[in-house]
Amino acid sequence: MKQELALLGTLALLPAMIGPLAAEARSIVAPLCGGALVTIPVAPTNAPPGPVQGPCCAKGCQSGSSRKRLDRSQ
């Protein structure tokens, strides 16, 4: 029984040991009139528009003293 559980645990950790699979690169190859080829990379359809940013670029709002203060003198 212990050997079966050890094998099950090893098989469960196998995807974590291998890591993510490489993504397929997609591109369009267009022939030109002169005989040359132009390769145009195609972005994945589920990616958000704009440049790719990591989590280190995410910043919170800094309100500081730029917010409007209520006039409490009335």
All heavy atoms as TSV, in Angstrom:
chain	resi	resn	atom	element	x	y	z
A	1	MET	N	N	0.817	-1.193	0.000
A	1	MET	CA	C	0.000	0.000	0.000
A	1	MET	C	C	0.862	1.260	0.000
A	1	MET	O	O	0.548	2.231	-0.678
A	1	MET	CB	C	-0.922	-0.061	1.226
A	1	MET	CG	C	-1.859	1.088	1.350
A	1	MET	SD	S	-3.112	0.955	0.081
A	1	MET	CE	C	-4.100	2.342	0.436
A	2	LYS	N	N	1.960	1.246	0.766
A	2	LYS	CA	C	2.824	2.418	0.840
A	2	LYS	C	C	3.517	2.673	-0.501
A	2	LYS	O	O	3.728	3.812	-0.889
A	2	LYS	CB	C	3.858	2.248	1.944
A	2	LYS	CG	C	3.278	2.361	3.326
A	2	LYS	CD	C	4.359	2.301	4.376
A	2	LYS	CE	C	3.761	2.424	5.758
A	2	LYS	NZ	N	4.796	2.407	6.790
A	3	GLN	N	N	3.876	1.605	-1.199
A	3	GLN	CA	C	4.519	1.771	-2.500
A	3	GLN	C	C	3.547	2.376	-3.508
A	3	GLN	O	O	3.940	3.186	-4.344
A	3	GLN	CB	C	5.029	0.429	-3.018
A	3	GLN	CG	C	6.219	-0.105	-2.244
A	3	GLN	CD	C	6.659	-1.450	-2.772
A	3	GLN	OE1	O	5.936	-2.120	-3.511
A	3	GLN	NE2	N	7.862	-1.873	-2.377
A	4	GLU	N	N	2.282	1.981	-3.425
A	4	GLU	CA	C	1.280	2.526	-4.335
A	4	GLU	C	C	1.058	4.009	-4.073
A	4	GLU	O	O	0.925	4.804	-4.998
A	4	GLU	CB	C	-0.031	1.767	-4.180
A	4	GLU	CG	C	0.042	0.323	-4.631
A	4	GLU	CD	C	-1.180	-0.474	-4.243
A	4	GLU	OE1	O	-2.024	0.060	-3.505
A	4	GLU	OE2	O	-1.281	-1.632	-4.676
A	5	LEU	N	N	1.040	4.410	-2.790
A	5	LEU	CA	C	0.875	5.826	-2.451
A	5	LEU	C	C	2.094	6.639	-2.871
A	5	LEU	O	O	1.970	7.773	-3.329
A	5	LEU	CB	C	0.610	5.983	-0.951
A	5	LEU	CG	C	-0.764	5.528	-0.467
A	5	LEU	CD1	C	-0.855	5.642	1.041
A	5	LEU	CD2	C	-1.855	6.324	-1.132
A	6	ALA	N	N	3.292	6.058	-2.727
A	6	ALA	CA	C	4.508	6.750	-3.159
A	6	ALA	C	C	4.504	6.938	-4.675
A	6	ALA	O	O	4.884	8.003	-5.177
A	6	ALA	CB	C	5.745	5.976	-2.719
A	7	LEU	N	N	4.058	5.937	-5.405
A	7	LEU	CA	C	3.971	6.042	-6.864
A	7	LEU	C	C	2.926	7.076	-7.267
A	7	LEU	O	O	3.158	7.884	-8.174
A	7	LEU	CB	C	3.617	4.677	-7.468
A	7	LEU	CG	C	3.472	4.643	-8.992
A	7	LEU	CD1	C	4.790	5.014	-9.652
A	7	LEU	CD2	C	3.002	3.288	-9.452
A	8	LEU	N	N	1.783	7.074	-6.573
A	8	LEU	CA	C	0.735	8.050	-6.857
A	8	LEU	C	C	1.239	9.472	-6.589
A	8	LEU	O	O	0.995	10.389	-7.368
A	8	LEU	CB	C	-0.511	7.754	-6.022
A	8	LEU	CG	C	-1.671	8.738	-6.194
A	8	LEU	CD1	C	-2.224	8.662	-7.600
A	8	LEU	CD2	C	-2.745	8.474	-5.160
A	9	GLY	N	N	1.964	9.660	-5.477
A	9	GLY	CA	C	2.521	10.975	-5.161
A	9	GLY	C	C	3.542	11.427	-6.190
A	9	GLY	O	O	3.587	12.595	-6.580
A	10	THR	N	N	4.374	10.527	-6.638
A	10	THR	CA	C	5.370	10.857	-7.666
A	10	THR	C	C	4.690	11.221	-8.979
A	10	THR	O	O	5.090	12.179	-9.644
A	10	THR	CB	C	6.324	9.667	-7.884
A	10	THR	OG1	O	6.917	9.315	-6.631
A	10	THR	CG2	C	7.416	10.021	-8.874
A	11	LEU	N	N	3.671	10.470	-9.353
A	11	LEU	CA	C	2.947	10.775	-10.584
A	11	LEU	C	C	2.201	12.108	-10.476
A	11	LEU	O	O	2.064	12.822	-11.462
A	11	LEU	CB	C	1.975	9.650	-10.931
A	11	LEU	CG	C	2.615	8.342	-11.394
A	11	LEU	CD1	C	1.560	7.270	-11.605
A	11	LEU	CD2	C	3.433	8.562	-12.651
A	12	ALA	N	N	1.721	12.440	-9.269
A	12	ALA	CA	C	1.019	13.709	-9.087
A	12	ALA	C	C	1.974	14.882	-9.202
A	12	ALA	O	O	1.589	15.967	-9.648
A	12	ALA	CB	C	0.316	13.723	-7.733
A	13	LEU	N	N	3.216	14.708	-8.802
A	13	LEU	CA	C	4.213	15.783	-8.874
A	13	LEU	C	C	4.922	15.856	-10.221
A	13	LEU	O	O	5.691	16.781	-10.459
A	13	LEU	CB	C	5.252	15.602	-7.757
A	13	LEU	CG	C	4.725	15.835	-6.346
A	13	LEU	CD1	C	5.809	15.522	-5.343
A	13	LEU	CD2	C	4.262	17.267	-6.191
A	14	LEU	N	N	4.689	14.910	-11.092
A	14	LEU	CA	C	5.358	14.881	-12.388
A	14	LEU	C	C	5.130	16.154	-13.211
A	14	LEU	O	O	6.093	16.715	-13.746
A	14	LEU	CB	C	4.934	13.638	-13.175
A	14	LEU	CG	C	5.694	13.370	-14.460
A	14	LEU	CD1	C	7.157	13.097	-14.164
A	14	LEU	CD2	C	5.081	12.189	-15.188
A	15	PRO	N	N	3.904	16.701	-13.318
A	15	PRO	CA	C	3.732	17.948	-14.074
A	15	PRO	C	C	4.515	19.121	-13.471
A	15	PRO	O	O	5.017	19.976	-14.193
A	15	PRO	CB	C	2.225	18.210	-14.013
A	15	PRO	CG	C	1.616	16.896	-13.754
A	15	PRO	CD	C	2.606	16.134	-12.928
A	16	ALA	N	N	4.649	19.157	-12.155
A	16	ALA	CA	C	5.406	20.231	-11.515
A	16	ALA	C	C	6.900	20.087	-11.795
A	16	ALA	O	O	7.626	21.075	-11.898
A	16	ALA	CB	C	5.149	20.242	-10.021
A	17	MET	N	N	7.376	18.858	-11.909
A	17	MET	CA	C	8.794	18.640	-12.201
A	17	MET	C	C	9.129	18.974	-13.647
A	17	MET	O	O	10.215	19.474	-13.938
A	17	MET	CB	C	9.174	17.181	-11.905
A	17	MET	CG	C	9.147	16.834	-10.431
A	17	MET	SD	S	9.769	15.204	-10.059
A	17	MET	CE	C	8.477	14.147	-10.676
A	18	ILE	N	N	8.219	18.705	-14.558
A	18	ILE	CA	C	8.463	18.955	-15.987
A	18	ILE	C	C	8.355	20.434	-16.295
A	18	ILE	O	O	9.152	20.987	-17.052
A	18	ILE	CB	C	7.474	18.149	-16.859
A	18	ILE	CG1	C	7.738	16.661	-16.705
A	18	ILE	CG2	C	7.576	18.558	-18.310
A	18	ILE	CD1	C	6.725	15.787	-17.408
A	19	GLY	N	N	7.392	21.121	-15.710
A	19	GLY	CA	C	7.191	22.546	-15.980
A	19	GLY	C	C	6.214	22.738	-17.119
A	19	GLY	O	O	5.705	21.779	-17.718
A	20	PRO	N	N	5.923	24.009	-17.442
A	20	PRO	CA	C	4.968	24.275	-18.528
A	20	PRO	C	C	5.555	23.885	-19.886
A	20	PRO	O	O	6.759	23.986	-20.110
A	20	PRO	CB	C	4.726	25.780	-18.441
A	20	PRO	CG	C	5.939	26.310	-17.776
A	20	PRO	CD	C	6.424	25.226	-16.843
A	21	LEU	N	N	4.688	23.447	-20.743
A	21	LEU	CA	C	5.116	23.077	-22.090
A	21	LEU	C	C	5.338	24.334	-22.923
A	21	LEU	O	O	4.720	25.374	-22.685
A	21	LEU	CB	C	4.053	22.187	-22.753
A	21	LEU	CG	C	3.756	20.879	-22.019
A	21	LEU	CD1	C	2.617	20.153	-22.714
A	21	LEU	CD2	C	4.993	20.011	-21.969
A	22	ALA	N	N	6.224	24.240	-23.884
A	22	ALA	CA	C	6.523	25.377	-24.751
A	22	ALA	C	C	5.310	25.720	-25.603
A	22	ALA	O	O	4.619	24.833	-26.120
A	22	ALA	CB	C	7.711	25.053	-25.639
A	23	ALA	N	N	5.031	26.999	-25.720
A	23	ALA	CA	C	3.906	27.446	-26.539
A	23	ALA	C	C	4.298	27.423	-28.012
A	23	ALA	O	O	5.441	27.651	-28.375
A	23	ALA	CB	C	3.493	28.853	-26.139
A	24	GLU	N	N	3.335	27.156	-28.839
A	24	GLU	CA	C	3.567	27.107	-30.275
A	24	GLU	C	C	3.666	28.530	-30.827
A	24	GLU	O	O	2.805	29.369	-30.596
A	24	GLU	CB	C	2.400	26.382	-30.938
A	24	GLU	CG	C	2.499	26.307	-32.439
A	24	GLU	CD	C	1.271	25.629	-33.040
A	24	GLU	OE1	O	0.722	24.719	-32.425
A	24	GLU	OE2	O	0.864	26.050	-34.126
A	25	ALA	N	N	4.753	28.808	-31.532
A	25	ALA	CA	C	4.917	30.122	-32.147
A	25	ALA	C	C	4.109	30.155	-33.442
A	25	ALA	O	O	4.180	29.239	-34.261
A	25	ALA	CB	C	6.384	30.378	-32.439
A	26	ARG	N	N	3.332	31.214	-33.612
A	26	ARG	CA	C	2.508	31.340	-34.817
A	26	ARG	C	C	2.977	32.539	-35.617
A	26	ARG	O	O	3.298	33.586	-35.059
A	26	ARG	CB	C	1.049	31.516	-34.445
A	26	ARG	CG	C	0.490	30.303	-33.746
A	26	ARG	CD	C	-0.962	30.469	-33.479
A	26	ARG	NE	N	-1.463	29.265	-32.818
A	26	ARG	CZ	C	-2.720	28.990	-32.707
A	26	ARG	NH1	N	-3.628	29.799	-33.196
A	26	ARG	NH2	N	-3.112	27.895	-32.091
A	27	SER	N	N	2.998	32.369	-36.911
A	27	SER	CA	C	3.384	33.468	-37.780
A	27	SER	C	C	2.807	33.232	-39.173
A	27	SER	O	O	2.445	32.117	-39.535
A	27	SER	CB	C	4.907	33.590	-37.853
A	27	SER	OG	O	5.478	32.409	-38.371
A	28	ILE	N	N	2.733	34.318	-39.928
A	28	ILE	CA	C	2.247	34.263	-41.303
A	28	ILE	C	C	3.438	34.514	-42.213
A	28	ILE	O	O	4.185	35.474	-42.016
A	28	ILE	CB	C	1.165	35.333	-41.550
A	28	ILE	CG1	C	-0.041	35.088	-40.643
A	28	ILE	CG2	C	0.757	35.350	-43.013
A	28	ILE	CD1	C	-1.072	36.193	-40.699
A	29	VAL	N	N	3.616	33.662	-43.180
A	29	VAL	CA	C	4.698	33.823	-44.148
A	29	VAL	C	C	4.072	34.298	-45.459
A	29	VAL	O	O	3.225	33.627	-46.037
A	29	VAL	CB	C	5.462	32.506	-44.359
A	29	VAL	CG1	C	6.556	32.679	-45.388
A	29	VAL	CG2	C	6.037	32.014	-43.036
A	30	ALA	N	N	4.485	35.499	-45.905
A	30	ALA	CA	C	3.918	36.069	-47.123
A	30	ALA	C	C	5.014	36.218	-48.182
A	30	ALA	O	O	6.048	36.828	-47.921
A	30	ALA	CB	C	3.313	37.436	-46.816
A	31	PRO	N	N	4.788	35.654	-49.367
A	31	PRO	CA	C	5.783	35.825	-50.443
A	31	PRO	C	C	5.653	37.208	-51.084
A	31	PRO	O	O	4.561	37.750	-51.225
A	31	PRO	CB	C	5.420	34.723	-51.435
A	31	PRO	CG	C	3.980	34.447	-51.182
A	31	PRO	CD	C	3.723	34.744	-49.745
A	32	LEU	N	N	6.796	37.791	-51.434
A	32	LEU	CA	C	6.816	39.076	-52.130
A	32	LEU	C	C	7.014	38.848	-53.620
A	32	LEU	O	O	7.365	37.760	-54.070
A	32	LEU	CB	C	7.935	39.959	-51.572
A	32	LEU	CG	C	7.822	40.324	-50.087
A	32	LEU	CD1	C	9.033	41.127	-49.668
A	32	LEU	CD2	C	6.540	41.090	-49.819
A	33	CYS	N	N	6.803	39.887	-54.397
A	33	CYS	CA	C	6.906	39.771	-55.857
A	33	CYS	C	C	8.323	39.429	-56.296
A	33	CYS	O	O	8.517	38.762	-57.303
A	33	CYS	CB	C	6.482	41.085	-56.518
A	33	CYS	SG	S	4.735	41.457	-56.256
A	34	GLY	N	N	9.333	39.889	-55.559
A	34	GLY	CA	C	10.721	39.640	-55.935
A	34	GLY	C	C	11.210	38.255	-55.583
A	34	GLY	O	O	12.336	37.887	-55.876
A	35	GLY	N	N	10.386	37.456	-54.915
A	35	GLY	CA	C	10.775	36.104	-54.556
A	35	GLY	C	C	11.152	35.958	-53.088
A	35	GLY	O	O	11.388	34.850	-52.618
A	36	ALA	N	N	11.247	37.058	-52.368
A	36	ALA	CA	C	11.588	36.990	-50.946
A	36	ALA	C	C	10.353	36.630	-50.116
A	36	ALA	O	O	9.222	36.708	-50.587
A	36	ALA	CB	C	12.156	38.323	-50.487
A	37	LEU	N	N	10.583	36.225	-48.894
A	37	LEU	CA	C	9.503	35.894	-47.971
A	37	LEU	C	C	9.533	36.844	-46.785
A	37	LEU	O	O	10.582	37.204	-46.280
A	37	LEU	CB	C	9.646	34.458	-47.458
A	37	LEU	CG	C	9.512	33.349	-48.496
A	37	LEU	CD1	C	9.805	32.004	-47.855
A	37	LEU	CD2	C	8.112	33.338	-49.073
A	38	VAL	N	N	8.356	37.255	-46.317
A	38	VAL	CA	C	8.228	38.107	-45.140
A	38	VAL	C	C	7.482	37.302	-44.080
A	38	VAL	O	O	6.420	36.751	-44.354
A	38	VAL	CB	C	7.449	39.401	-45.461
A	38	VAL	CG1	C	7.223	40.217	-44.215
A	38	VAL	CG2	C	8.182	40.207	-46.494
A	39	THR	N	N	8.043	37.239	-42.866
A	39	THR	CA	C	7.409	36.527	-41.763
A	39	THR	C	C	6.784	37.544	-40.829
A	39	THR	O	O	7.462	38.433	-40.321
A	39	THR	CB	C	8.443	35.682	-41.008
A	39	THR	OG1	O	9.083	34.809	-41.931
A	39	THR	CG2	C	7.785	34.868	-39.922
A	40	ILE	N	N	5.472	37.400	-40.580
A	40	ILE	CA	C	4.728	38.311	-39.717
A	40	ILE	C	C	4.277	37.527	-38.486
A	40	ILE	O	O	3.498	36.582	-38.609
A	40	ILE	CB	C	3.497	38.887	-40.447
A	40	ILE	CG1	C	3.940	39.566	-41.743
A	40	ILE	CG2	C	2.737	39.846	-39.547
A	40	ILE	CD1	C	2.795	39.901	-42.671
A	41	PRO	N	N	4.784	37.893	-37.282
A	41	PRO	CA	C	4.345	37.161	-36.085
A	41	PRO	C	C	2.899	37.498	-35.739
A	41	PRO	O	O	2.452	38.634	-35.895
A	41	PRO	CB	C	5.302	37.646	-34.996
A	41	PRO	CG	C	5.816	38.949	-35.491
A	41	PRO	CD	C	5.779	38.900	-36.993
A	42	VAL	N	N	2.168	36.501	-35.262
A	42	VAL	CA	C	0.768	36.672	-34.890
A	42	VAL	C	C	0.664	36.481	-33.380
A	42	VAL	O	O	1.131	35.488	-32.835
A	42	VAL	CB	C	-0.123	35.639	-35.619
A	42	VAL	CG1	C	-1.566	35.777	-35.188
A	42	VAL	CG2	C	0.022	35.802	-37.110
A	43	ALA	N	N	0.054	37.442	-32.698
A	43	ALA	CA	C	-0.123	37.361	-31.248
A	43	ALA	C	C	-1.207	36.339	-30.919
A	43	ALA	O	O	-2.138	36.149	-31.699
A	43	ALA	CB	C	-0.502	38.723	-30.692
A	44	PRO	N	N	-1.116	35.695	-29.763
A	44	PRO	CA	C	-2.170	34.769	-29.362
A	44	PRO	C	C	-3.500	35.502	-29.190
A	44	PRO	O	O	-3.530	36.677	-28.840
A	44	PRO	CB	C	-1.706	34.212	-28.026
A	44	PRO	CG	C	-0.338	34.715	-27.805
A	44	PRO	CD	C	-0.039	35.757	-28.811
A	45	THR	N	N	-4.587	34.810	-29.426
A	45	THR	CA	C	-5.902	35.450	-29.379
A	45	THR	C	C	-6.361	35.742	-27.956
A	45	THR	O	O	-7.183	36.611	-27.745
A	45	THR	CB	C	-6.954	34.553	-30.054
A	45	THR	OG1	O	-6.946	33.284	-29.394
A	45	THR	CG2	C	-6.658	34.385	-31.525
A	46	ASN	N	N	-5.825	35.039	-26.952
A	46	ASN	CA	C	-6.270	35.264	-25.583
A	46	ASN	C	C	-5.376	36.255	-24.833
A	46	ASN	O	O	-5.567	36.465	-23.645
A	46	ASN	CB	C	-6.330	33.942	-24.820
A	46	ASN	CG	C	-4.985	33.247	-24.780
A	46	ASN	OD1	O	-4.025	33.682	-25.404
A	46	ASN	ND2	N	-4.918	32.159	-24.059
A	47	ALA	N	N	-4.401	36.854	-25.486
A	47	ALA	CA	C	-3.507	37.803	-24.831
A	47	ALA	C	C	-4.134	39.200	-24.835
A	47	ALA	O	O	-4.789	39.592	-25.798
A	47	ALA	CB	C	-2.168	37.845	-25.548
A	48	PRO	N	N	-3.958	39.962	-23.758
A	48	PRO	CA	C	-4.487	41.329	-23.737
A	48	PRO	C	C	-3.678	42.234	-24.666
A	48	PRO	O	O	-2.515	41.955	-24.940
A	48	PRO	CB	C	-4.328	41.753	-22.279
A	48	PRO	CG	C	-3.207	40.914	-21.768
A	48	PRO	CD	C	-3.304	39.609	-22.503
A	49	PRO	N	N	-4.277	43.299	-25.183
A	49	PRO	CA	C	-3.535	44.184	-26.073
A	49	PRO	C	C	-2.473	44.953	-25.297
A	49	PRO	O	O	-2.588	45.164	-24.092
A	49	PRO	CB	C	-4.615	45.130	-26.611
A	49	PRO	CG	C	-5.685	45.094	-25.579
A	49	PRO	CD	C	-5.653	43.717	-24.990
A	50	GLY	N	N	-1.445	45.371	-25.979
A	50	GLY	CA	C	-0.393	46.160	-25.349
A	50	GLY	C	C	0.827	45.310	-25.019
A	50	GLY	O	O	0.859	44.101	-25.259
A	51	PRO	N	N	1.849	45.953	-24.476
A	51	PRO	CA	C	3.071	45.220	-24.162
A	51	PRO	C	C	2.861	44.276	-22.972
A	51	PRO	O	O	2.010	44.500	-22.115
A	51	PRO	CB	C	4.068	46.330	-23.811
A	51	PRO	CG	C	3.223	47.473	-23.367
A	51	PRO	CD	C	1.960	47.383	-24.173
A	52	VAL	N	N	3.684	43.236	-22.936
A	52	VAL	CA	C	3.598	42.258	-21.861
A	52	VAL	C	C	4.260	42.855	-20.621
A	52	VAL	O	O	5.382	43.339	-20.677
A	52	VAL	CB	C	4.301	40.951	-22.264
A	52	VAL	CG1	C	4.266	39.953	-21.128
A	52	VAL	CG2	C	3.662	40.383	-23.498
A	53	GLN	N	N	3.563	42.840	-19.493
A	53	GLN	CA	C	4.102	43.357	-18.251
A	53	GLN	C	C	4.049	42.269	-17.194
A	53	GLN	O	O	3.081	41.534	-17.103
A	53	GLN	CB	C	3.295	44.560	-17.764
A	53	GLN	CG	C	3.397	45.760	-18.663
A	53	GLN	CD	C	2.597	46.930	-18.108
A	53	GLN	OE1	O	1.858	46.787	-17.163
A	53	GLN	NE2	N	2.745	48.069	-18.722
A	54	GLY	N	N	5.096	42.208	-16.402
A	54	GLY	CA	C	5.143	41.254	-15.309
A	54	GLY	C	C	4.474	41.827	-14.077
A	54	GLY	O	O	4.051	42.978	-14.058
A	55	PRO	N	N	4.374	41.030	-13.029
A	55	PRO	CA	C	3.728	41.519	-11.818
A	55	PRO	C	C	4.507	42.621	-11.115
A	55	PRO	O	O	3.956	43.350	-10.319
A	55	PRO	CB	C	3.620	40.267	-10.943
A	55	PRO	CG	C	4.666	39.357	-11.470
A	55	PRO	CD	C	4.788	39.661	-12.939
A	56	CYS	N	N	5.804	42.780	-11.425
A	56	CYS	CA	C	6.588	43.807	-10.750
A	56	CYS	C	C	6.227	45.207	-11.254
A	56	CYS	O	O	6.530	46.193	-10.592
A	56	CYS	CB	C	8.080	43.560	-10.946
A	56	CYS	SG	S	8.591	43.614	-12.664
A	57	CYS	N	N	5.577	45.312	-12.386
A	57	CYS	CA	C	5.215	46.623	-12.933
A	57	CYS	C	C	3.880	47.123	-12.385
A	57	CYS	O	O	3.519	48.272	-12.601
A	57	CYS	CB	C	5.138	46.556	-14.453
A	57	CYS	SG	S	6.731	46.185	-15.208
A	58	ALA	N	N	3.135	46.265	-11.718
A	58	ALA	CA	C	1.832	46.672	-11.204
A	58	ALA	C	C	2.028	47.599	-10.010
A	58	ALA	O	O	2.780	47.303	-9.095
A	58	ALA	CB	C	1.030	45.445	-10.795
A	59	LYS	N	N	1.373	48.740	-10.035
A	59	LYS	CA	C	1.479	49.718	-8.961
A	59	LYS	C	C	0.084	50.129	-8.525
A	59	LYS	O	O	-0.836	50.181	-9.317
A	59	LYS	CB	C	2.238	50.959	-9.431
A	59	LYS	CG	C	3.676	50.681	-9.806
A	59	LYS	CD	C	4.375	51.950	-10.246
A	59	LYS	CE	C	5.796	51.655	-10.644
A	59	LYS	NZ	N	6.483	52.834	-11.120
A	60	GLY	N	N	-0.036	50.465	-7.269
A	60	GLY	CA	C	-1.308	50.930	-6.744
A	60	GLY	C	C	-1.454	52.430	-6.940
A	60	GLY	O	O	-0.499	53.139	-7.262
A	61	CYS	N	N	-2.659	52.932	-6.772
A	61	CYS	CA	C	-2.900	54.366	-6.889
A	61	CYS	C	C	-2.240	55.092	-5.730
A	61	CYS	O	O	-2.301	54.654	-4.590
A	61	CYS	CB	C	-4.399	54.665	-6.870
A	61	CYS	SG	S	-5.220	54.230	-8.394
A	62	GLN	N	N	-1.627	56.184	-6.009
A	62	GLN	CA	C	-1.022	57.022	-4.987
A	62	GLN	C	C	-1.842	58.293	-4.906
A	62	GLN	O	O	-1.671	59.210	-5.700
A	62	GLN	CB	C	0.437	57.345	-5.337
A	62	GLN	CG	C	1.316	56.133	-5.479
A	62	GLN	CD	C	1.525	55.417	-4.155
A	62	GLN	OE1	O	1.576	56.038	-3.110
A	62	GLN	NE2	N	1.625	54.105	-4.218
A	63	SER	N	N	-2.779	58.348	-3.965
A	63	SER	CA	C	-3.646	59.521	-3.885
A	63	SER	C	C	-2.908	60.697	-3.268
A	63	SER	O	O	-3.035	61.822	-3.725
A	63	SER	CB	C	-4.916	59.208	-3.104
A	63	SER	OG	O	-4.580	58.796	-1.799
A	64	GLY	N	N	-2.135	60.469	-2.219
A	64	GLY	CA	C	-1.326	61.519	-1.619
A	64	GLY	C	C	-2.099	62.794	-1.359
A	64	GLY	O	O	-3.205	62.787	-0.840
A	65	SER	N	N	-1.549	63.930	-1.721
A	65	SER	CA	C	-2.210	65.217	-1.485
A	65	SER	C	C	-2.903	65.742	-2.737
A	65	SER	O	O	-3.352	66.880	-2.752
A	65	SER	CB	C	-1.184	66.237	-1.004
A	65	SER	OG	O	-0.228	66.448	-2.013
A	66	SER	N	N	-2.993	64.934	-3.776
A	66	SER	CA	C	-3.604	65.411	-5.010
A	66	SER	C	C	-5.134	65.326	-4.979
A	66	SER	O	O	-5.785	65.856	-5.858
A	66	SER	CB	C	-3.078	64.614	-6.206
A	66	SER	OG	O	-3.436	63.266	-6.056
A	67	ARG	N	N	-5.703	64.681	-3.961
A	67	ARG	CA	C	-7.162	64.573	-3.909
A	67	ARG	C	C	-7.767	65.875	-3.363
A	67	ARG	O	O	-7.128	66.625	-2.628
A	67	ARG	CB	C	-7.592	63.398	-3.068
A	67	ARG	CG	C	-7.233	63.537	-1.628
A	67	ARG	CD	C	-7.691	62.347	-0.849
A	67	ARG	NE	N	-7.436	62.573	0.545
A	67	ARG	CZ	C	-7.644	61.721	1.491
A	67	ARG	NH1	N	-8.117	60.524	1.171
A	67	ARG	NH2	N	-7.383	61.987	2.735
A	68	LYS	N	N	-9.003	66.093	-3.710
A	68	LYS	CA	C	-9.680	67.310	-3.265
A	68	LYS	C	C	-10.123	67.143	-1.814
A	68	LYS	O	O	-10.633	66.107	-1.420
A	68	LYS	CB	C	-10.881	67.611	-4.153
A	68	LYS	CG	C	-10.495	67.934	-5.569
A	68	LYS	CD	C	-11.719	68.276	-6.385
A	68	LYS	CE	C	-11.312	68.647	-7.789
A	68	LYS	NZ	N	-12.461	68.988	-8.610
A	69	ARG	N	N	-9.920	68.164	-1.039
A	69	ARG	CA	C	-10.314	68.162	0.374
A	69	ARG	C	C	-11.697	68.812	0.516
A	69	ARG	O	O	-12.045	69.738	-0.200
A	69	ARG	CB	C	-9.322	68.949	1.211
A	69	ARG	CG	C	-7.894	68.489	1.000
A	69	ARG	CD	C	-7.458	67.676	2.183
A	69	ARG	NE	N	-6.024	67.399	2.050
A	69	ARG	CZ	C	-5.507	66.193	2.141
A	69	ARG	NH1	N	-6.280	65.169	2.343
A	69	ARG	NH2	N	-4.229	66.006	2.028
A	70	LEU	N	N	-12.469	68.311	1.453
A	70	LEU	CA	C	-13.775	68.900	1.723
A	70	LEU	C	C	-13.592	70.172	2.529
A	70	LEU	O	O	-12.762	70.262	3.417
A	70	LEU	CB	C	-14.635	67.915	2.514
A	70	LEU	CG	C	-15.055	66.649	1.766
A	70	LEU	CD1	C	-15.801	65.715	2.710
A	70	LEU	CD2	C	-15.905	66.981	0.572
A	71	ASP	N	N	-14.398	71.174	2.219
A	71	ASP	CA	C	-14.349	72.435	2.949
A	71	ASP	C	C	-15.243	72.293	4.195
A	71	ASP	O	O	-16.456	72.294	4.107
A	71	ASP	CB	C	-14.822	73.582	2.053
A	71	ASP	CG	C	-14.663	74.931	2.734
A	71	ASP	OD1	O	-13.916	74.999	3.735
A	71	ASP	OD2	O	-15.283	75.888	2.268
A	72	ARG	N	N	-14.633	72.125	5.349
A	72	ARG	CA	C	-15.380	71.883	6.586
A	72	ARG	C	C	-15.514	73.135	7.440
A	72	ARG	O	O	-15.880	73.072	8.589
A	72	ARG	CB	C	-14.711	70.788	7.387
A	72	ARG	CG	C	-14.686	69.478	6.641
A	72	ARG	CD	C	-14.170	68.376	7.532
A	72	ARG	NE	N	-13.982	67.160	6.756
A	72	ARG	CZ	C	-14.857	66.166	6.709
A	72	ARG	NH1	N	-15.975	66.252	7.394
A	72	ARG	NH2	N	-14.621	65.098	6.007
A	73	SER	N	N	-15.203	74.305	6.884
A	73	SER	CA	C	-15.288	75.550	7.652
A	73	SER	C	C	-16.717	76.086	7.712
A	73	SER	O	O	-16.944	77.083	8.364
A	73	SER	CB	C	-14.362	76.604	7.045
A	73	SER	OG	O	-14.775	76.897	5.735
A	74	GLN	N	N	-17.661	75.496	7.059
A	74	GLN	CA	C	-19.026	76.011	7.025
A	74	GLN	C	C	-19.843	75.517	8.179
A	74	GLN	O	O	-19.913	74.501	8.646
A	74	GLN	CB	C	-19.705	75.654	5.714
A	74	GLN	CG	C	-19.020	76.288	4.560
A	74	GLN	CD	C	-19.627	75.838	3.234
A	74	GLN	OE1	O	-20.553	75.035	3.193
A	74	GLN	NE2	N	-19.128	76.394	2.168
